[in-house]
Amino acid sequence: MFPADRWSGVAIAVRRVRPSRWSRCSSSNSNTTKKVEGHTLSIEGKANQLSQMVRNHLPAAMQGLAVVPIFAGYDRRRGRGRLWAFDVTGGRYEEEDYVASGSGSLHARSVIKLGHRQAQDESAAVDLVIHALYNAADEDSATGGPDSMRGIYPIIAVINGDGYHEVAEAEISQRFDAIVANLAELRSGAGSASSGEAHS
């Protein structure tokens, strides 16, 4: 996850592509548009730009280096957040509520689908994302989730009317530990119930 500009960000579920390169290209294209046309590129224009970048990457994708990003941003003209998914050919699809990408996306999406609410606040949304990443990593060996033993945590960003900002790693660590402890308690309770039924 990295910022494309002040009001938008890109997430890429792949290890072989340097996010900084995509970020620099996106920022450069936006700056060029502003200088040439005299106005800032709209969020739809940024999504189209990213679509073109993915399409230009297709030869490498055919060799196994596929890039399927997620693009999210705050649309200041409409006063709301917007979200796009892409396919390997550069096709873009605007999503209404949520989307996941990568090999563990099915597991992450299942958690989000169950926990998503229209009126969700930022705190609940961050907890839901951490829970989804934890579940995806637990079910899919190719997904790297939070790892408190090695102090490795995902980058989680919030994009709203104030712009793009990342959640502090210390906060993610605390929330992750709380979620893991809660899950362990639930599993322990389920195990005790099953044991009790077996003896009755």
Buried (B, 14 or more C-beta within 10 A) or exposed (E): BBBBBEBBBBBBBBEEBEBEEBBEBBEEBBEEBEEEEEEBBBBBBBBBBBBEBBBEBEEEBEEEEBBBBBBBBBBEEEEEBBBBBBBBEBEBEEEEEBBBBBBBBEBBBBBBEEBBEEEBEEEEBBBBBBBBBBBBBEBBEEBBBBEEEEEEBBEBBBBEEEBBEBBEBEEBBEBBEEBBEEBEEEEEEEEEEEEEEEEE
